């Protein structure tokens, strides 16, 4: 599953990027201007940590469907 991560403010964006890089989670796409990241699978603990840092996470079904074709 691929996820969209949207930070609510620039500080939250920087915190999330730092967290993901520290955990070694690959970022598939990032836009600092839009405060947007695309990531692959996330463990539940990481999911909770990212949302606690001020970001919204939503499934990116577009890429999930392409992977099954």
PQR file with spaces between the fields and no chain letter, atoms N, CA, C, O and H, PARSE charges and radii, in Angstrom:
ATOM       1  N    UNK     1       0.847   -1.175    0.000 -0.4000 1.5000
ATOM       2  CA   UNK     1       0.000    0.000    0.000 -0.0000 2.0000
ATOM       3  C    UNK     1       0.893    1.239    0.000  0.5500 1.7000
ATOM       4  O    UNK     1       1.929    1.276    0.665 -0.5500 1.4000
ATOM       5  N    UNK     2       0.484    2.221   -0.737 -0.4000 1.5000
ATOM       6  CA   UNK     2       1.186    3.498   -0.777 -0.0000 2.0000
ATOM       7  C    UNK     2       0.320    4.533   -0.063  0.5500 1.7000
ATOM       8  O    UNK     2      -0.908    4.489   -0.143 -0.5500 1.4000
ATOM       9  H    UNK     2      -0.357    2.190   -1.277  0.4000 1.0000
ATOM      10  N    UNK     3       0.970    5.465    0.635 -0.4000 1.5000
ATOM      11  CA   UNK     3       0.253    6.473    1.406 -0.0000 2.0000
ATOM      12  C    UNK     3       0.683    7.876    1.016  0.5500 1.7000
ATOM      13  O    UNK     3       1.828    8.112    0.630 -0.5500 1.4000
ATOM      14  H    UNK     3       1.968    5.500    0.700  0.4000 1.0000
ATOM      15  N    UNK     4      -0.275    8.813    1.127 -0.4000 1.5000
ATOM      16  CA   UNK     4       0.001   10.237    0.977 -0.0000 2.0000
ATOM      17  C    UNK     4       0.112   10.816    2.377  0.5500 1.7000
ATOM      18  O    UNK     4      -0.744   10.575    3.228 -0.5500 1.4000
ATOM      19  H    UNK     4      -1.205    8.621    1.441  0.4000 1.0000
ATOM      20  N    UNK     5       1.164   11.575    2.608 -0.4000 1.5000
ATOM      21  CA   UNK     5       1.361   12.234    3.898 -0.0000 2.0000
ATOM      22  C    UNK     5       1.339   13.735    3.644  0.5500 1.7000
ATOM      23  O    UNK     5       2.166   14.256    2.896 -0.5500 1.4000
ATOM      24  H    UNK     5       1.860   11.770    1.917  0.4000 1.0000
ATOM      25  N    UNK     6       0.398   14.422    4.263 -0.4000 1.5000
ATOM      26  CA   UNK     6       0.244   15.867    4.084 -0.0000 2.0000
ATOM      27  C    UNK     6       0.464   16.531    5.438  0.5500 1.7000
ATOM      28  O    UNK     6      -0.336   16.369    6.359 -0.5500 1.4000
ATOM      29  H    UNK     6      -0.273   13.999    4.871  0.4000 1.0000
ATOM      30  N    UNK     7       1.562   17.282    5.545 -0.4000 1.5000
ATOM      31  CA   UNK     7       1.861   17.996    6.785 -0.0000 2.0000
ATOM      32  C    UNK     7       1.005   19.251    6.868  0.5500 1.7000
ATOM      33  O    UNK     7       0.731   19.896    5.856 -0.5500 1.4000
ATOM      34  H    UNK     7       2.212   17.414    4.797  0.4000 1.0000
ATOM      35  N    UNK     8       0.591   19.586    8.067 -0.4000 1.5000
ATOM      36  CA   UNK     8      -0.307   20.720    8.256 -0.0000 2.0000
ATOM      37  C    UNK     8       0.406   22.072    8.245  0.5500 1.7000
ATOM      38  O    UNK     8      -0.226   23.110    8.048 -0.5500 1.4000
ATOM      39  H    UNK     8       0.813   19.062    8.889  0.4000 1.0000
ATOM      40  N    UNK     9       1.730   22.056    8.459 -0.4000 1.5000
ATOM      41  CA   UNK     9       2.499   23.299    8.438 -0.0000 2.0000
ATOM      42  C    UNK     9       3.964   22.965    8.104  0.5500 1.7000
ATOM      43  O    UNK     9       4.354   21.798    8.157 -0.5500 1.4000
ATOM      44  H    UNK     9       2.243   21.212    8.619  0.4000 1.0000
ATOM      45  N    UNK    10       4.762   23.959    7.768 -0.4000 1.5000
ATOM      46  CA   UNK    10       6.155   23.689    7.374 -0.0000 2.0000
ATOM      47  C    UNK    10       6.988   23.005    8.464  0.5500 1.7000
ATOM      48  O    UNK    10       7.834   22.166    8.155 -0.5500 1.4000
ATOM      49  H    UNK    10       4.446   24.906    7.724  0.4000 1.0000
ATOM      50  N    UNK    11       6.760   23.350    9.721 -0.4000 1.5000
ATOM      51  CA   UNK    11       7.514   22.721   10.812 -0.0000 2.0000
ATOM      52  C    UNK    11       7.171   21.235   10.911  0.5500 1.7000
ATOM      53  O    UNK    11       8.055   20.402   11.112 -0.5500 1.4000
ATOM      54  H    UNK    11       6.073   24.032    9.972  0.4000 1.0000
ATOM      55  N    UNK    12       5.896   20.908   10.769 -0.4000 1.5000
ATOM      56  CA   UNK    12       5.478   19.505   10.806 -0.0000 2.0000
ATOM      57  C    UNK    12       6.080   18.748    9.630  0.5500 1.7000
ATOM      58  O    UNK    12       6.489   17.597    9.778 -0.5500 1.4000
ATOM      59  H    UNK    12       5.178   21.584   10.606  0.4000 1.0000
ATOM      60  N    UNK    13       6.135   19.376    8.475 -0.4000 1.5000
ATOM      61  CA   UNK    13       6.735   18.747    7.293 -0.0000 2.0000
ATOM      62  C    UNK    13       8.194   18.373    7.576  0.5500 1.7000
ATOM      63  O    UNK    13       8.619   17.252    7.300 -0.5500 1.4000
ATOM      64  H    UNK    13       5.802   20.311    8.355  0.4000 1.0000
ATOM      65  N    UNK    14       8.950   19.319    8.125 -0.4000 1.5000
ATOM      66  CA   UNK    14      10.364   19.057    8.424 -0.0000 2.0000
ATOM      67  C    UNK    14      10.504   17.952    9.463  0.5500 1.7000
ATOM      68  O    UNK    14      11.394   17.110    9.347 -0.5500 1.4000
ATOM      69  H    UNK    14       8.605   20.230    8.350  0.4000 1.0000
ATOM      70  N    UNK    15       9.642   17.938   10.476 -0.4000 1.5000
ATOM      71  CA   UNK    15       9.679   16.882   11.497 -0.0000 2.0000
ATOM      72  C    UNK    15       9.401   15.509   10.894  0.5500 1.7000
ATOM      73  O    UNK    15      10.066   14.529   11.229 -0.5500 1.4000
ATOM      74  H    UNK    15       8.919   18.622   10.571  0.4000 1.0000
ATOM      75  N    UNK    16       8.421   15.446   10.011 -0.4000 1.5000
ATOM      76  CA   UNK    16       8.065   14.161    9.388 -0.0000 2.0000
ATOM      77  C    UNK    16       9.190   13.681    8.473  0.5500 1.7000
ATOM      78  O    UNK    16       9.534   12.500    8.494 -0.5500 1.4000
ATOM      79  H    UNK    16       7.881   16.242    9.739  0.4000 1.0000
ATOM      80  N    UNK    17       9.758   14.564    7.683 -0.4000 1.5000
ATOM      81  CA   UNK    17      10.866   14.184    6.796 -0.0000 2.0000
ATOM      82  C    UNK    17      12.034   13.661    7.622  0.5500 1.7000
ATOM      83  O    UNK    17      12.613   12.626    7.292 -0.5500 1.4000
ATOM      84  H    UNK    17       9.478   15.524    7.667  0.4000 1.0000
ATOM      85  N    UNK    18      12.377   14.358    8.677 -0.4000 1.5000
ATOM      86  CA   UNK    18      13.482   13.942    9.550 -0.0000 2.0000
ATOM      87  C    UNK    18      13.188   12.572   10.174  0.5500 1.7000
ATOM      88  O    UNK    18      14.070   11.715   10.247 -0.5500 1.4000
ATOM      89  H    UNK    18      11.906   15.198    8.945  0.4000 1.0000
ATOM      90  N    UNK    19      11.946   12.374   10.623 -0.4000 1.5000
ATOM      91  CA   UNK    19      11.552   11.096   11.211 -0.0000 2.0000
ATOM      92  C    UNK    19      11.666    9.958   10.200  0.5500 1.7000
ATOM      93  O    UNK    19      12.224    8.904   10.507 -0.5500 1.4000
ATOM      94  H    UNK    19      11.230   13.070   10.564  0.4000 1.0000
ATOM      95  N    UNK    20      11.138   10.171    8.992 -0.4000 1.5000
ATOM      96  CA   UNK    20      11.175    9.114    7.976 -0.0000 2.0000
ATOM      97  C    UNK    20      12.607    8.756    7.595  0.5500 1.7000
ATOM      98  O    UNK    20      12.943    7.579    7.473 -0.5500 1.4000
ATOM      99  H    UNK    20      10.686   11.027    8.742  0.4000 1.0000
ATOM     100  N    UNK    21      13.444    9.761    7.409 -0.4000 1.5000
ATOM     101  CA   UNK    21      14.841    9.496    7.058 -0.0000 2.0000
ATOM     102  C    UNK    21      15.570    8.791    8.191  0.5500 1.7000
ATOM     103  O    UNK    21      16.399    7.915    7.946 -0.5500 1.4000
ATOM     104  H    UNK    21      13.171   10.718    7.508  0.4000 1.0000
ATOM     105  N    UNK    22      15.268    9.165    9.421 -0.4000 1.5000
ATOM     106  CA   UNK    22      15.886    8.526   10.584 -0.0000 2.0000
ATOM     107  C    UNK    22      15.490    7.070   10.724  0.5500 1.7000
ATOM     108  O    UNK    22      16.277    6.255   11.205 -0.5500 1.4000
ATOM     109  H    UNK    22      14.595    9.878    9.620  0.4000 1.0000
ATOM     110  N    UNK    23      14.285    6.736   10.312 -0.4000 1.5000
ATOM     111  CA   UNK    23      13.789    5.356   10.380 -0.0000 2.0000
ATOM     112  C    UNK    23      14.154    4.546    9.135  0.5500 1.7000
ATOM     113  O    UNK    23      13.937    3.335    9.089 -0.5500 1.4000
ATOM     114  H    UNK    23      13.645    7.398    9.921  0.4000 1.0000
ATOM     115  N    UNK    24      14.705    5.217    8.138 -0.4000 1.5000
ATOM     116  CA   UNK    24      15.076    4.512    6.911 -0.0000 2.0000
ATOM     117  C    UNK    24      13.891    4.161    6.028  0.5500 1.7000
ATOM     118  O    UNK    24      13.972    3.242    5.213 -0.5500 1.4000
ATOM     119  H    UNK    24      14.881    6.200    8.176  0.4000 1.0000
ATOM     120  N    UNK    25      12.805    4.877    6.184 -0.4000 1.5000
ATOM     121  CA   UNK    25      11.607    4.641    5.370 -0.0000 2.0000
ATOM     122  C    UNK    25      11.771    5.409    4.068  0.5500 1.7000
ATOM     123  O    UNK    25      11.933    6.629    4.089 -0.5500 1.4000
ATOM     124  H    UNK    25      12.740    5.624    6.847  0.4000 1.0000
ATOM     125  N    UNK    26      11.733    4.718    2.939 -0.4000 1.5000
ATOM     126  CA   UNK    26      11.912    5.422    1.668 -0.0000 2.0000
ATOM     127  C    UNK    26      10.751    6.365    1.347  0.5500 1.7000
ATOM     128  O    UNK    26       9.580    6.004    1.462 -0.5500 1.4000
ATOM     129  H    UNK    26      11.602    3.727    2.921  0.4000 1.0000
ATOM     130  N    UNK    27      11.107    7.566    0.948 -0.4000 1.5000
ATOM     131  CA   UNK    27      10.125    8.550    0.501 -0.0000 2.0000
ATOM     132  C    UNK    27      10.093    8.466   -1.023  0.5500 1.7000
ATOM     133  O    UNK    27      11.104    8.712   -1.681 -0.5500 1.4000
ATOM     134  H    UNK    27      12.059    7.859    0.855  0.4000 1.0000
ATOM     135  N    UNK    28       8.940    8.121   -1.580 -0.4000 1.5000
ATOM     136  CA   UNK    28       8.804    7.912   -3.014 -0.0000 2.0000
ATOM     137  C    UNK    28       8.652    9.214   -3.779  0.5500 1.7000
ATOM     138  O    UNK    28       9.057    9.317   -4.937 -0.5500 1.4000
ATOM     139  H    UNK    28       8.119    7.922   -1.046  0.4000 1.0000
ATOM     140  N    UNK    29       8.062   10.208   -3.122 -0.4000 1.5000
ATOM     141  CA   UNK    29       7.830   11.505   -3.747 -0.0000 2.0000
ATOM     142  C    UNK    29       7.726   12.530   -2.636  0.5500 1.7000
ATOM     143  O    UNK    29       7.141   12.262   -1.587 -0.5500 1.4000
ATOM     144  H    UNK    29       7.733   10.124   -2.182  0.4000 1.0000
ATOM     145  N    UNK    30       8.300   13.720   -2.868 -0.4000 1.5000
ATOM     146  CA   UNK    30       8.156   14.768   -1.856 -0.0000 2.0000
ATOM     147  C    UNK    30       8.049   16.135   -2.499  0.5500 1.7000
ATOM     148  O    UNK    30       8.678   16.417   -3.519 -0.5500 1.4000
ATOM     149  H    UNK    30       8.775   13.938   -3.720  0.4000 1.0000
ATOM     150  N    UNK    31       7.241   16.974   -1.883 -0.4000 1.5000
ATOM     151  CA   UNK    31       7.073   18.353   -2.328 -0.0000 2.0000
ATOM     152  C    UNK    31       7.030   19.240   -1.093  0.5500 1.7000
ATOM     153  O    UNK    31       6.022   19.292   -0.389 -0.5500 1.4000
ATOM     154  H    UNK    31       6.730   16.745   -1.055  0.4000 1.0000
ATOM     155  N    UNK    32       8.131   19.936   -0.837 -0.4000 1.5000
ATOM     156  CA   UNK    32       8.176   20.807    0.331 -0.0000 2.0000
ATOM     157  C    UNK    32       7.195   21.966    0.174  0.5500 1.7000
ATOM     158  O    UNK    32       6.580   22.403    1.147 -0.5500 1.4000
ATOM     159  H    UNK    32       8.950   19.894   -1.409  0.4000 1.0000
ATOM     160  N    UNK    33       7.054   22.454   -1.040 -0.4000 1.5000
ATOM     161  CA   UNK    33       6.131   23.565   -1.292 -0.0000 2.0000
ATOM     162  C    UNK    33       4.691   23.202   -0.906  0.5500 1.7000
ATOM     163  O    UNK    33       3.975   24.023   -0.332 -0.5500 1.4000
ATOM     164  H    UNK    33       7.553   22.099   -1.831  0.4000 1.0000
ATOM     165  N    UNK    34       4.276   21.992   -1.216 -0.4000 1.5000
ATOM     166  CA   UNK    34       2.911   21.537   -0.898 -0.0000 2.0000
ATOM     167  C    UNK    34       2.838   20.790    0.426  0.5500 1.7000
ATOM     168  O    UNK    34       1.758   20.398    0.867 -0.5500 1.4000
ATOM     169  H    UNK    34       4.858   21.325   -1.682  0.4000 1.0000
ATOM     170  N    UNK    35       3.988   20.595    1.056 -0.4000 1.5000
ATOM     171  CA   UNK    35       4.088   19.852    2.328 -0.0000 2.0000
ATOM     172  C    UNK    35       3.513   18.441    2.165  0.5500 1.7000
ATOM     173  O    UNK    35       2.739   17.969    2.998 -0.5500 1.4000
ATOM     174  H    UNK    35       4.866   20.913    0.698  0.4000 1.0000
ATOM     175  N    UNK    36       3.906   17.788    1.086 -0.4000 1.5000
ATOM     176  CA   UNK    36       3.367   16.492    0.695 -0.0000 2.0000
ATOM     177  C    UNK    36       4.490   15.465    0.537  0.5500 1.7000
ATOM     178  O    UNK    36       5.558   15.772    0.006 -0.5500 1.4000
ATOM     179  H    UNK    36       4.535   18.171    0.409  0.4000 1.0000
ATOM     180  N    UNK    37       4.234   14.254    1.001 -0.4000 1.5000
ATOM     181  CA   UNK    37       5.160   13.133    0.824 -0.0000 2.0000
ATOM     182  C    UNK    37       4.358   11.910    0.390  0.5500 1.7000
ATOM     183  O    UNK    37       3.191   11.763    0.751 -0.5500 1.4000
ATOM     184  H    UNK    37       3.367   14.004    1.432  0.4000 1.0000
ATOM     185  N    UNK    38       4.981   11.049   -0.375 -0.4000 1.5000
ATOM     186  CA   UNK    38       4.391    9.760   -0.703 -0.0000 2.0000
ATOM     187  C    UNK    38       5.342    8.692   -0.189  0.5500 1.7000
ATOM     188  O    UNK    38       6.542    8.731   -0.461 -0.5500 1.4000
ATOM     189  H    UNK    38       5.930   11.169   -0.669  0.4000 1.0000
ATOM     190  N    UNK    39       4.796    7.739    0.556 -0.4000 1.5000
ATOM     191  CA   UNK    39       5.607    6.674    1.140 -0.0000 2.0000
ATOM     192  C    UNK    39       4.930    5.337    0.896  0.5500 1.7000
ATOM     193  O    UNK    39       3.745    5.275    0.567 -0.5500 1.4000
ATOM     194  H    UNK    39       3.821    7.707    0.777  0.4000 1.0000
ATOM     195  N    UNK    40       5.696    4.270    1.062 -0.4000 1.5000
ATOM     196  CA   UNK    40       5.149    2.923    0.930 -0.0000 2.0000
ATOM     197  C    UNK    40       4.520    2.479    2.245  0.5500 1.7000
ATOM     198  O    UNK    40       3.986    3.299    2.993 -0.5500 1.4000
ATOM     199  H    UNK    40       6.658    4.320    1.329  0.4000 1.0000
ATOM     200  N    UNK    41       4.586    1.190    2.522 -0.4000 1.5000
ATOM     201  CA   UNK    41       3.994    0.642    3.740 -0.0000 2.0000
ATOM     202  C    UNK    41       4.593    1.278    4.988  0.5500 1.7000
ATOM     203  O    UNK    41       5.790    1.557    5.055 -0.5500 1.4000
ATOM     204  H    UNK    41       5.020    0.524    1.915  0.4000 1.0000
ATOM     205  N    UNK    42       3.734    1.498    5.966 -0.4000 1.5000
ATOM     206  CA   UNK    42       4.159    2.069    7.245 -0.0000 2.0000
ATOM     207  C    UNK    42       3.719    1.153    8.382  0.5500 1.7000
ATOM     208  O    UNK    42       2.556    0.751    8.431 -0.5500 1.4000
ATOM     209  H    UNK    42       2.762    1.271    5.911  0.4000 1.0000
ATOM     210  N    UNK    43       4.622    0.819    9.288 -0.4000 1.5000
ATOM     211  CA   UNK    43       4.202    0.091   10.492 -0.0000 2.0000
ATOM     212  C    UNK    43       3.241    0.957   11.311  0.5500 1.7000
ATOM     213  O    UNK    43       3.288    2.184   11.229 -0.5500 1.4000
ATOM     214  H    UNK    43       5.566    1.146    9.247  0.4000 1.0000
ATOM     215  N    UNK    44       2.379    0.327   12.093 -0.4000 1.5000
ATOM     216  CA   UNK    44       1.385    1.054   12.881 -0.0000 2.0000
ATOM     217  C    UNK    44       2.025    2.085   13.803  0.5500 1.7000
ATOM     218  O    UNK    44       1.494    3.185   13.952 -0.5500 1.4000
ATOM     219  H    UNK    44       2.341   -0.670   12.160  0.4000 1.0000
ATOM     220  N    UNK    45       3.145    1.754   14.419 -0.4000 1.5000
ATOM     221  CA   UNK    45       3.812    2.685   15.329 -0.0000 2.0000
ATOM     222  C    UNK    45       4.272    3.938   14.578  0.5500 1.7000
ATOM     223  O    UNK    45       4.142    5.051   15.086 -0.5500 1.4000
ATOM     224  H    UNK    45       3.576    0.860   14.297  0.4000 1.0000
ATOM     225  N    UNK    46       4.804    3.754   13.384 -0.4000 1.5000
ATOM     226  CA   UNK    46       5.250    4.897   12.577 -0.0000 2.0000
ATOM     227  C    UNK    46       4.057    5.722   12.116  0.5500 1.7000
ATOM     228  O    UNK    46       4.127    6.950   12.073 -0.5500 1.4000
ATOM     229  H    UNK    46       4.910    2.849   12.971  0.4000 1.0000
ATOM     230  N    UNK    47       2.976    5.059   11.777 -0.4000 1.5000
ATOM     231  CA   UNK    47       1.740    5.738   11.367 -0.0000 2.0000
ATOM     232  C    UNK    47       1.285    6.690   12.473  0.5500 1.7000
ATOM     233  O    UNK    47       0.966    7.851   12.215 -0.5500 1.4000
ATOM     234  H    UNK    47       2.919    4.061   11.812  0.4000 1.0000
ATOM     235  N    UNK    48       1.261    6.181   13.706 -0.4000 1.5000
ATOM     236  CA   UNK    48       0.834    6.995   14.852 -0.0000 2.0000
ATOM     237  C    UNK    48       1.816    8.134   15.116  0.5500 1.7000
ATOM     238  O    UNK    48       1.393    9.248   15.428 -0.5500 1.4000
ATOM     239  H    UNK    48       1.520    5.238   13.915  0.4000 1.0000
ATOM     240  N    UNK    49       3.104    7.878   14.998 -0.4000 1.5000
ATOM     241  CA   UNK    49       4.121    8.903   15.246 -0.0000 2.0000
ATOM     242  C    UNK    49       4.011   10.047   14.232  0.5500 1.7000
ATOM     243  O    UNK    49       4.129   11.218   14.594 -0.5500 1.4000
ATOM     244  H    UNK    49       3.447    6.974   14.745  0.4000 1.0000
ATOM     245  N    UNK    50       3.789    9.704   12.984 -0.4000 1.5000
ATOM     246  CA   UNK    50       3.674   10.726   11.938 -0.0000 2.0000
ATOM     247  C    UNK    50       2.443   11.596   12.164  0.5500 1.7000
ATOM     248  O    UNK    50       2.515   12.818   12.026 -0.5500 1.4000
ATOM     249  H    UNK    50       3.693    8.753   12.690  0.4000 1.0000
ATOM     250  N    UNK    51       1.325   10.985   12.506 -0.4000 1.5000
ATOM     251  CA   UNK    51       0.120   11.783   12.765 -0.0000 2.0000
ATOM     252  C    UNK    51       0.293   12.634   14.018  0.5500 1.7000
ATOM     253  O    UNK    51      -0.250   13.737   14.089 -0.5500 1.4000
ATOM     254  H    UNK    51       1.267    9.993   12.618  0.4000 1.0000
ATOM     255  N    UNK    52       1.034   12.147   15.000 -0.4000 1.5000
ATOM     256  CA   UNK    52       1.289   12.928   16.216 -0.0000 2.0000
ATOM     257  C    UNK    52       2.162   14.143   15.915  0.5500 1.7000
ATOM     258  O    UNK    52       2.108   15.136   16.641 -0.5500 1.4000
ATOM     259  H    UNK    52       1.475   11.252   14.942  0.4000 1.0000
ATOM     260  N    UNK    53       2.962   14.078   14.856 -0.4000 1.5000
ATOM     261  CA   UNK    53       3.833   15.191   14.478 -0.0000 2.0000
ATOM     262  C    UNK    53       3.083   16.273   13.696  0.5500 1.7000
ATOM     263  O    UNK    53       3.653   17.318   13.383 -0.5500 1.4000
ATOM     264  H    UNK    53       3.006   13.272   14.266  0.4000 1.0000
ATOM     265  N    UNK    54       1.824   16.031   13.384 -0.4000 1.5000
ATOM     266  CA   UNK    54       1.027   17.048   12.699 -0.0000 2.0000
ATOM     267  C    UNK    54       0.872   16.807   11.214  0.5500 1.7000
ATOM     268  O    UNK    54       0.943   17.747   10.423 -0.5500 1.4000
ATOM     269  H    UNK    54       1.360   15.182   13.638  0.4000 1.0000
ATOM     270  N    UNK    55       0.664   15.570   10.827 -0.4000 1.5000
ATOM     271  CA   UNK    55       0.457   15.249    9.412 -0.0000 2.0000
ATOM     272  C    UNK    55      -0.751   14.334    9.267  0.5500 1.7000
ATOM     273  O    UNK    55      -1.068   13.550   10.161 -0.5500 1.4000
ATOM     274  H    UNK    55       0.606   14.806   11.470  0.4000 1.0000
ATOM     275  N    UNK    56      -1.409   14.448    8.139 -0.4000 1.5000
ATOM     276  CA   UNK    56      -2.524   13.571    7.808 -0.0000 2.0000
ATOM     277  C    UNK    56      -2.024   12.504    6.852  0.5500 1.7000
ATOM     278  O    UNK    56      -1.264   12.802    5.930 -0.5500 1.4000
ATOM     279  H    UNK    56      -1.151   15.086    7.413  0.4000 1.0000
ATOM     280  N    UNK    57      -2.444   11.265    7.063 -0.4000 1.5000
ATOM     281  CA   UNK    57      -2.031   10.156    6.201 -0.0000 2.0000
ATOM     282  C    UNK    57      -3.283    9.550    5.585  0.5500 1.7000
ATOM     283  O    UNK    57      -4.232    9.196    6.285 -0.5500 1.4000
ATOM     284  H    UNK    57      -3.061   11.023    7.812  0.4000 1.0000
ATOM     285  N    UNK    58      -3.266    9.440    4.262 -0.4000 1.5000
ATOM     286  CA   UNK    58      -4.381    8.820    3.556 -0.0000 2.0000
ATOM     287  C    UNK    58      -3.844    7.788    2.571  0.5500 1.7000
ATOM     288  O    UNK    58      -2.768    7.977    2.003 -0.5500 1.4000
ATOM     289  H    UNK    58      -2.495    9.728    3.693  0.4000 1.0000
ATOM     290  N    UNK    59      -4.578    6.704    2.364 -0.4000 1.5000
ATOM     291  CA   UNK    59      -4.148    5.719    1.374 -0.0000 2.0000
ATOM     292  C    UNK    59      -4.161    6.327   -0.022  0.5500 1.7000
ATOM     293  O    UNK    59      -5.018    7.150   -0.345 -0.5500 1.4000
ATOM     294  H    UNK    59      -5.451    6.550    2.826  0.4000 1.0000
ATOM     295  N    UNK    60      -3.216    5.919   -0.832 -0.4000 1.5000
ATOM     296  CA   UNK    60      -3.138    6.377   -2.220 -0.0000 2.0000
ATOM     297  C    UNK    60      -3.564    5.206   -3.094  0.5500 1.7000
ATOM     298  O    UNK    60      -2.731    4.441   -3.579 -0.5500 1.4000
ATOM     299  H    UNK    60      -2.521    5.250   -0.569  0.4000 1.0000
ATOM     300  N    UNK    61      -4.868    5.079   -3.287 -0.4000 1.5000
ATOM     301  CA   UNK    61      -5.426    3.924   -3.985 -0.0000 2.0000
ATOM     302  C    UNK    61      -5.026    3.864   -5.453  0.5500 1.7000
ATOM     303  O    UNK    61      -5.015    2.781   -6.038 -0.5500 1.4000
ATOM     304  H    UNK    61      -5.545    5.701   -2.892  0.4000 1.0000
ATOM     305  N    UNK    62      -4.702    4.983   -6.053 -0.4000 1.5000
ATOM     306  CA   UNK    62      -4.307    5.003   -7.455 -0.0000 2.0000
ATOM     307  C    UNK    62      -3.142    4.038   -7.696  0.5500 1.7000
ATOM     308  O    UNK    62      -3.163    3.253   -8.644 -0.5500 1.4000
ATOM     309  H    UNK    62      -4.711    5.863   -5.578  0.4000 1.0000
ATOM     310  N    UNK    63      -2.148    4.103   -6.845 -0.4000 1.5000
ATOM     311  CA   UNK    63      -0.971    3.256   -7.027 -0.0000 2.0000
ATOM     312  C    UNK    63      -1.214    1.844   -6.544  0.5500 1.7000
ATOM     313  O    UNK    63      -0.586    0.907   -7.039 -0.5500 1.4000
ATOM     314  H    UNK    63      -2.131    4.740   -6.075  0.4000 1.0000
ATOM     315  N    UNK    64      -2.107    1.669   -5.593 -0.4000 1.5000
ATOM     316  CA   UNK    64      -2.452    0.326   -5.136 -0.0000 2.0000
ATOM     317  C    UNK    64      -3.124   -0.447   -6.250  0.5500 1.7000
ATOM     318  O    UNK    64      -2.850   -1.634   -6.428 -0.5500 1.4000
ATOM     319  H    UNK    64      -2.617    2.430   -5.191  0.4000 1.0000
ATOM     320  N    UNK    65      -3.999    0.201   -7.006 -0.4000 1.5000
ATOM     321  CA   UNK    65      -4.678   -0.467   -8.115 -0.0000 2.0000
ATOM     322  C    UNK    65      -3.699   -0.806   -9.242  0.5500 1.7000
ATOM     323  O    UNK    65      -3.788   -1.888   -9.823 -0.5500 1.4000
ATOM     324  H    UNK    65      -4.222    1.165   -6.862  0.4000 1.0000
ATOM     325  N    UNK    66      -2.777    0.089   -9.558 -0.4000 1.5000
ATOM     326  CA   UNK    66      -1.814   -0.178  -10.615 -0.0000 2.0000
ATOM     327  C    UNK    66      -0.935   -1.362  -10.282  0.5500 1.7000
ATOM     328  O    UNK    66      -0.541   -2.108  -11.178 -0.5500 1.4000
ATOM     329  H    UNK    66      -2.705    0.968   -9.086  0.4000 1.0000
ATOM     330  N    UNK    67      -0.616   -1.552   -9.009 -0.4000 1.5000
ATOM     331  CA   UNK    67       0.259   -2.647   -8.617 -0.0000 2.0000
ATOM     332  C    UNK    67      -0.415   -4.000   -8.808  0.5500 1.7000
ATOM     333  O    UNK    67       0.275   -5.012   -8.933 -0.5500 1.4000
ATOM     334  H    UNK    67      -0.936   -0.946   -8.280  0.4000 1.0000
ATOM     335  N    UNK    68      -1.749   -4.044   -8.834 -0.4000 1.5000
ATOM     336  CA   UNK    68      -2.485   -5.310   -8.933 -0.0000 2.0000
ATOM     337  C    UNK    68      -2.809   -5.685  -10.370  0.5500 1.7000
ATOM     338  O    UNK    68      -3.306   -6.784  -10.620 -0.5500 1.4000
ATOM     339  H    UNK    68      -2.310   -3.222   -8.732  0.4000 1.0000
ATOM     340  N    UNK    69      -2.537   -4.793  -11.321 -0.4000 1.5000
ATOM     341  CA   UNK    69      -2.866   -5.088  -12.708 -0.0000 2.0000
ATOM     342  C    UNK    69      -1.798   -5.959  -13.326  0.5500 1.7000
ATOM     343  O    UNK    69      -1.896   -6.318  -14.500 -0.5500 1.4000
ATOM     344  H    UNK    69      -2.134   -3.901  -11.117  0.4000 1.0000
